Amino acid sequence: MNRNTLRVIPLGGLGEIGKNMMLFEVADDIVAVDAGLMFPEEEMLGVDLVIPDVSYLVQHRDKVRGILITHGHEDHIGALPFVLSQVNVPVYCTRLTHGLISVKLKEARLKEPADLRVVNPGERFQLGTIRAEFFRVAHSIPDACGIMLETPAGRIVHTGDFKLDHTPVMGQHTDLSRLARWGNEGVTLLLADSTYAEVPGYTPSEQLVGEALDHIISGAPGRVIVATFASLISRIQQVIDAAARHGRNVMVTGRSMIDNVHMALDLGYLVDPGDVLVPIEQLRSLPANRIAVVCTGSQGEPTSALARMANRDHRQVHIQPGDTVVLSSSPIPGNEQFVNRVVDNLFKLGARVLYNRIANVHVRGHAAQEELKLVLSLVKPRFFVPIHGEYRHLHLHTQLARELGMPAENAYVLEDGDVLETDGHTARLAERISAPYVYVDGLGVGDVSRVVLRDRRHLASDGVVVVIMSIDKQTGKATARPDVISRGFVEPEESETLLERAREVVVRALDGADHLAEWSIINTKVKDALGGFLYQETHRRPMILPVTVEV
């Protein structure tokens, strides 16, 4: 590879929502930006999380100079415990992001301590032959940043997640002046957030949510329960401020929410102006109209605080008529069913439930089309790669770039694993590396494959039939009639006659088998015969598991 060539390698976040991770490689150095997770899609049965495959980093670990983190949301930091257990390199981030990562790594109990380094926006630091600088952006979490990299191929700008909010809750604007300055000096490549590239106009300000929460908290006759992301520090501050104005105490529940609130208070990112924060244990000692609860569970996660409340399983909070529950977030794609189930259960328990479809209780943290156009116009990159979004978002973002005059051949819609090479003057798609999903299931990381998921879907859709055959070890003949057992296939009252006929099918298959053959061949013969019979009778294809017992 030419020493002035830059390779841009997405390991996640392109063609999907979440799992964000991008590599920038020059001759002797690799820098990674973000290491996020993705929530499992509906067909990923039993999977807890999805993370990027970092095999490429492991193979080139001697070149990896660090991981730069744009902000503290799960889709940008959630995979760090898994990545650092394989490639323990320095992690660079801003102060609040450092606190959020520290909480996460403490839970993970890594064998080796992580090397976390706090950097300030505007501060430049060297990573081999690459120089990095963080710049401030407005997002739905404080201390969010984009990243500028000076490489042998020129200046690279990575926006991270951003929007343009002129009245942000905690005073953090997107640094447009810095983007304009770099644009005037020359930018080789812009990588920009595409999550809401299909939404026209502008993203509303966070101030709208503050006003809505203030109105809800002031007018609710009973308790107010606000569910949001544990990392959405600015939203938690809005609840605290509204509660202080209207004489309510705020209680926090949900382990990750409690940990993050304590950390943010210690660092000064959360302030409690009226000493309204009290332990959840005081819930029963206060009147309902003086209580506000902040909790996790806005995505309907089964073990979250809000889901436990909806299922009457929370130790302290029991939903009752008169409660107002606010879901202050938008469902992540794939989580809609979980969220709807929680909302339904809350309504059944008598709560008044407010969510983004019926109240202004959440605004996007991502730029809409006019904001994306402004950033493209300011940065004026030679080449453009849309990031963070499903394929349609990336495609529509490139269309915006073309509308602003960018040549079609200079805008690249990449997918995970594609490798874009540029020397600053030309760019090309060079190759493709393996970048599959890595599934986390319980304590297992990567031991759930697509084959396992296929089998789980098969079991979930048509059930399982087990055939137990007793065979004489010497003669290879059946010593008894086979047993056929089903689970999740047909109703018990229907199964007796059907399974008796299935036994006859197995007997005929065994009688016609050559018992000198390999057992794998005989098992296949039994599976084929039984599978054909069951499909003919039911038009279902259960998983068939032959079990041979030699006696």
Helices and strands as residue ranges (DSSP letters): E 6-12, E 21-25, E 30-33, E 49-52, H 55-59, G 61-63, E 64-68, H 74-77, H 80-84, E 91-93, H 95-108, E 116-118, E 124-127, E 130-136, E 145-151, E 154-158, H 176-185, E 189-193, H 207-219, E 224-227, H 233-245, E 249-253, H 255-267, G 280-285, G 288-290, E 291-295, H 305-310, E 324-327, H 336-348, E 352-354, H 369-379, E 383-387, H 391-403, G 408-410, E 418-422, E 427-432, E 437-441, E 444-445, H 450-462, E 464-471, E 483-487, H 492-511, H 519-538, E 543-550
